[in-house]
Amino acid sequence: MNIPYAGLVFAAFTTAAVFSPLVSAAAAGAYPDRPVRLVVGFPPGGAADILGRVAAQQLSDRLGQQVVVDNRGGAGGLIATEIAARANADGYTLLFSSIPHVINPHLYKKVSYDAIKDFTPVVQFVAVPLMMAAGPSLPAKTVKELVTYAKANPGKINYGSAGSGSSSHLAVELFKSMAGVRMEHIPYKGTGPLITDLLAGQIGVTIASAVPLAPQVRSGGKLRGLAVTGPKRSAAFPELPAIAETVPGYEVVNWFGVFVPSGTPAAIVKRVNAELNTALNSPDLVKRLNAQGADTVGGSAEAFARVVKTDYAKWAKVVKESGAQVD
């Protein structure tokens, strides 16, 4: 029987449409049959590494294959993201990333990937609010007192950040804009030296990751926690108000989550999402992450994608207004 060419083409497309979901499901059923790599864009010991290793261990336990953390520090996470963008979209390379994922494309002149189009968000693992902390040289004890003091002394308060274009730098720039105050920026090469100078009174205030600031604040020493940057008080720091209680609408949350290269089978995305959501329902893990200053999130891949797209637009505006740029 002769079948017209058009009929053959139609049959081919129909067959592909029918079997494509089956192939995807089969791939997910066999996945993973070898170790999985979780690329982390920061060196060992930092918040991204600590939280990434927690996520990797949870996935290892549930997927039945070792999930190996691959630290690729440098350029604020840019190097790791470029590596992940070039990886095969087969589920064997995952990216554990945070808010620099949506800041870097606006900050660096040359970026070889599209933060939105080249990645599929899988799940938001945790949210880590930044902390506003003051040293002994700043008389303000609350955010309201800081705003009042800054307005009475424009440009006289020095604030420190973990580096030009870092989330801590841009978080203060957003605060300055929304609160209508002037403060002078002192960039550091990381949070460690920043904390040293904050304790010594060389700078008055900072907004930085709560993970390294928390031990200093909770020790009852010279460092005072003023507030957290989330939309509401954090379960990890219930004693601290949100900046939004004084400056309505202010919100900076350094989320950490898992991405895969675009084109990764949907069934694999669904599997990884489900396994991490199961892990995040464990009271023991919630307690462990809270102790690190992190609030557990979880949820659907679609919900995380909305967070990523919203923050991409938000930080484009902040970077532009701050004038921050890295060659």
C-alpha positions, -999 to 999 in steps of 0.1 A, spaced: 0 0 0 14 34 -10 13 60 17 16 97 6 47 115 19 26 139 39 10 110 56 44 96 65 54 130 80 22 132 100 26 97 112 62 105 123 51 135 142 22 117 158 45 88 169 70 113 184 42 131 203 29 98 217 63 84 227 80 116 239 64 115 273 71 78 275 108 84 268 109 111 294 92 89 319 116 61 311 146 84 316 133 95 349 126 59 360 162 49 354 175 82 368 200 83 384 221 53 375 254 70 383 266 98 406 252 133 402 272 165 403 259 195 423 278 226 412 282 253 439 295 287 429 314 296 461 344 280 480 340 256 509 330 271 543 305 297 531 268 297 534 263 284 498 287 255 504 272 247 538 236 247 525 246 230 493 261 201 511 229 197 531 209 196 499 234 171 483 232 148 513 194 148 513 194 140 476 220 113 480 199 96 506 167 97 485 180 91 450 202 62 458 232 76 441 259 99 455 254 136 448 289 151 448 294 188 456 316 205 430 328 239 444 336 263 415 342 296 433 350 329 416 333 360 402 304 358 426 291 325 413 295 334 376 320 307 369 299 279 383 268 291 365 287 292 332 298 256 338 263 244 345 249 263 315 272 243 292 265 209 309 244 182 293 207 186 301 204 151 315 199 156 352 235 147 361 246 183 366 226 203 391 234 239 400 230 251 436 227 289 433 215 319 451 205 355 445 238 363 425 222 342 398 198 371 390 222 399 400 253 389 380 238 393 345 232 430 353 265 435 371 290 420 347 296 434 313 301 400 297 280 370 307 279 340 284 245 326 295 210 338 299 200 334 336 163 328 327 163 310 293 193 287 299 181 272 332 151 255 346 144 263 383 138 230 402 130 240 438 138 268 463 156 250 491 158 278 517 155 315 522 182 332 541 174 368 551 203 391 554 208 409 587 213 446 594 239 448 622 256 478 638 290 482 655 300 502 686 306 534 665 269 537 656 246 551 684 214 539 668 198 509 685 169 504 660 162 509 623 141 539 631 169 555 651 193 547 622 171 565 597 168 595 620 205 596 627 214 592 590 191 620 580 206 643 606 241 633 596 240 628 558 271 610 545 287 606 579 278 569 584 301 544 567 286 511 558 305 480 548 297 454 522 312 420 511 323 437 479 310 460 451 280 445 435 275 419 462 241 413 477 251 431 509 261 462 488 229 463 468 208 455 499 221 487 516 217 507 483 180 496 482 176 506 519 192 540 512 169 546 483 137 536 501 146 553 534 158 585 518 192 585 535 229 589 525 256 566 538 291 560 524 300 526 509 332 508 521 336 475 501 355 446 515 367 413 501 342 392 519 322 392 551 350 382 574 371 414 571 339 434 571 330 420 605 364 427 619 362 464 610 326 466 622 337 453 656 366 478 656 343 507 649 358 514 614 324 512 599 290 518 615 266 493 599 262 466 574 236 444 558 251 410 552 245 372 554 230 363 587 250 331 588 284 346 598 268 376 617 246 355 640 274 341 663 287 376 669 253 391 676 241 362 698 273 363 719 262 396 734 294 414 724 299 446 704 278 437 674 241 445 676 215 430 653 190 456 643 168 438 619 164 412 592 157 419 555 128 395 548 92 406 544 85 395 580 104 383 610 125 352 605 120 319 623 157 318 627 159 352 644 124 358 659 139 385 683 147 408 654 122 429 635 120 431 598 133 463 582 99 465 564 83 473 598 101 507 596 106 510 558 74 496 543 79 474 512 116 467 519 125 431 512 158 413 504 159 375 507 189 356 496 172 324 484 192 292 477 178 267 452 185 240 427 186 246 389 192 224 359 202 233 323 172 241 301 160 210 282 164 186 312 135 161 310 104 174 329 101 140 347 136 144 362 129 180 373 97 166 390 117 138 407 144 161 421 117 186 432 97 159 450 127 144 468 138 177 482 103 187 492 101 154 511 134 162 528 122 197 538 92 182 555 115 166 581 113 185 615 149 175 622 161 191 589 140 222 595 156 226 630 191 220 615 186 246 588 171 272 612 202 268 633 222 279 602 200 310 599 179 296 570 141 293 567 130 262 547 108 269 516 103 240 491 72 242 468 68 237 431 93 244 404 68 269 389 67 288 422 105 290 423 106 302 387 83 331 396 107 341 424 136 340 400 119 361 373 106 387 399 141 391 414 157 393 380 137 424 372 140 438 407 178 437 409 182 450 373 168 482 386 188 483 418 221 476 400 214 504 375 205 529 401 235 521 423 259 523 393 276 491 404 295 473 377 322 446 375 345 442 345 
